[in-house]
Amino acid sequence: MAIRPARCEWVKLEDALAKFAQTTGGAQSAEHIKPLRWYVVRRLVLEGGFYPEEIRPTPPFAVKGTGRPPKLVHEDTSGGSGEQTVFGGLKTKSVDVVVSKKGLGPVLAVSVKGTLRAFRNLTNRMEEAVGDCTNLHIAYPALVYGFLHVLRANKADA
């Protein structure tokens, strides 16, 4: 039996940050970062006004009815998983959250990164963000590119 990847689900910011902060696994698994991606996706629908089917990973929402405005409903089974590959000007890039409009292509992309221990790598992460932004803007000059970077740290008195 094949293991299905985790579906995008409803998550509050506090819960997503707690999952990130309390992770005991390695950074390579990305399990600690998925809830942050899901939170971003949810906000893009609820506050950004994007339709769920325009976003990858697909959020757990569905648009019902043809009224103005259409009715947005929560549906756990409609949530999808994964990243989306975007063709940049120099190379393809796997991006955590992508909004694509039919006939236009990707219009918004958000890379979600986290630092658990190696703070010495922050400079590399910032250079990576600039490089990714440049690469994607060569192919899509109007694309809005966001870079969300979360750091895990201890309380000063701990």
C-alpha positions as CSV (number, residue, x, y, z in Angstrom):
1,M,0.0,0.0,0.0
2,A,1.4,3.4,-1.0
3,I,1.8,6.0,1.6
4,R,0.0,9.2,0.7
5,P,1.8,12.5,1.4
6,A,0.2,14.7,4.1
7,R,-2.6,16.8,2.7
8,C,-2.8,20.5,3.3
9,E,-5.0,21.1,6.3
10,W,-6.5,23.9,8.4
11,V,-3.8,25.1,10.8
12,K,-3.5,28.1,13.1
13,L,-0.3,30.1,13.2
14,E,0.4,29.2,16.8
15,D,0.1,25.5,16.0
16,A,2.4,25.8,12.9
17,L,5.0,27.6,14.9
18,A,4.8,25.1,17.8
19,K,5.3,22.2,15.4
20,F,8.3,24.0,14.0
21,A,9.8,24.9,17.4
22,Q,9.2,21.5,19.0
23,T,10.5,19.3,16.2
24,T,12.9,16.6,17.2
25,G,13.5,15.3,13.7
26,G,16.0,16.4,11.2
27,A,15.6,19.5,9.0
28,Q,15.6,17.3,5.8
29,S,12.2,15.7,6.5
30,A,10.4,19.1,6.1
31,E,7.6,17.8,8.4
32,H,8.3,20.8,10.7
33,I,7.9,23.3,7.9
34,K,4.7,21.9,6.2
35,P,2.3,23.4,8.7
36,L,3.8,26.9,8.0
37,R,3.2,26.3,4.3
38,W,-0.3,25.3,5.0
39,Y,-0.9,28.4,7.1
40,V,0.4,30.6,4.2
41,V,-1.9,28.8,1.8
42,R,-4.9,29.3,4.0
43,R,-4.2,33.1,4.4
44,L,-3.9,33.4,0.6
45,V,-7.4,32.2,0.3
46,L,-9.0,33.9,3.2
47,E,-7.2,37.3,3.0
48,G,-5.7,37.2,-0.5
49,G,-8.9,36.3,-2.3
50,F,-7.3,33.6,-4.4
51,Y,-9.4,30.6,-5.4
52,P,-8.2,27.3,-3.8
53,E,-7.7,25.6,-7.1
54,E,-5.2,28.3,-8.1
55,I,-2.8,27.4,-5.2
56,R,-0.3,24.6,-4.7
57,P,-0.4,23.0,-2.3
58,T,-4.2,23.0,-2.6
59,P,-5.8,24.4,0.6
60,P,-8.7,22.5,2.2
61,F,-11.4,24.8,0.8
62,A,-13.9,24.6,-2.0
63,V,-15.9,27.3,-3.8
64,K,-19.6,26.5,-3.9
65,G,-22.3,28.2,-5.8
66,T,-22.3,30.9,-8.4
67,G,-23.5,33.8,-6.3
68,R,-21.6,37.0,-5.8
69,P,-19.5,36.5,-3.9
70,P,-19.2,32.8,-4.2
71,K,-19.4,30.7,-1.0
72,L,-16.2,29.4,0.4
73,V,-16.5,26.2,2.5
74,H,-13.9,24.2,4.4
75,E,-13.4,20.6,3.0
76,D,-10.7,18.5,4.5
77,T,-10.7,16.1,1.5
78,S,-9.9,18.9,-1.0
79,G,-6.6,19.7,0.5
80,G,-3.6,18.7,-1.6
81,S,0.1,18.3,-1.0
82,G,3.5,19.1,-2.4
83,E,5.4,21.9,-4.0
84,Q,5.2,23.2,-7.5
85,T,7.9,23.4,-10.1
86,V,8.3,26.8,-11.7
87,F,10.3,27.3,-14.9
88,G,12.7,30.1,-14.1
89,G,14.9,31.9,-16.6
90,L,18.0,30.0,-15.7
91,K,16.7,26.7,-14.1
92,T,13.6,25.1,-12.8
93,K,12.8,25.8,-9.1
94,S,10.6,23.8,-6.7
95,V,8.7,26.4,-4.7
96,D,6.7,25.8,-1.5
97,V,3.6,27.8,-2.3
98,V,2.6,29.0,-5.7
99,V,-0.5,30.8,-7.0
100,S,-1.1,30.4,-10.7
101,K,-3.7,32.2,-12.8
102,K,-5.0,30.5,-15.9
103,G,-3.6,32.1,-19.0
104,L,-0.9,34.0,-17.0
105,G,1.1,31.3,-15.2
106,P,2.6,31.8,-11.7
107,V,1.7,35.2,-10.2
108,L,2.8,34.7,-6.6
109,A,5.4,32.4,-5.1
110,V,6.4,31.9,-1.4
111,S,9.5,30.0,-0.3
112,V,9.2,28.9,3.3
113,K,12.4,28.1,5.1
114,G,13.4,27.4,8.7
115,T,16.6,27.4,10.7
116,L,16.7,25.0,13.6
117,R,20.3,25.2,14.7
118,A,22.8,26.4,12.1
119,F,22.5,30.2,12.3
120,R,25.8,30.5,10.5
121,N,23.8,29.6,7.3
122,L,21.6,32.7,7.4
123,T,23.8,34.6,4.9
124,N,23.5,31.6,2.5
125,R,19.7,31.6,2.9
126,M,19.5,35.3,2.0
127,E,21.7,34.8,-1.0
128,E,19.5,31.9,-2.0
129,A,16.4,34.1,-1.8
130,V,18.0,36.8,-4.0
131,G,19.1,34.1,-6.5
132,D,15.7,32.4,-6.6
133,C,13.9,35.8,-7.0
134,T,16.2,36.8,-9.9
135,N,15.8,33.4,-11.6
136,L,12.0,33.5,-11.4
137,H,11.7,37.1,-12.5
138,I,13.7,36.4,-15.7
139,A,10.8,34.2,-16.8
140,Y,7.9,36.0,-14.9
141,P,8.8,39.7,-14.4
142,A,5.4,40.4,-12.7
143,L,5.7,37.5,-10.3
144,V,5.5,38.5,-6.6
145,Y,8.1,36.5,-4.7
146,G,8.0,36.1,-1.0
147,F,10.5,34.5,1.3
148,L,9.3,33.4,4.8
149,H,12.2,32.4,7.1
150,V,11.5,31.2,10.6
151,L,14.2,30.9,13.3
152,R,14.1,28.6,16.3
153,A,15.8,30.0,19.4
154,N,15.7,29.5,23.1
155,K,14.4,31.9,25.7
156,A,17.2,34.0,27.3
157,D,16.5,32.7,30.8
158,A,16.2,29.0,29.8
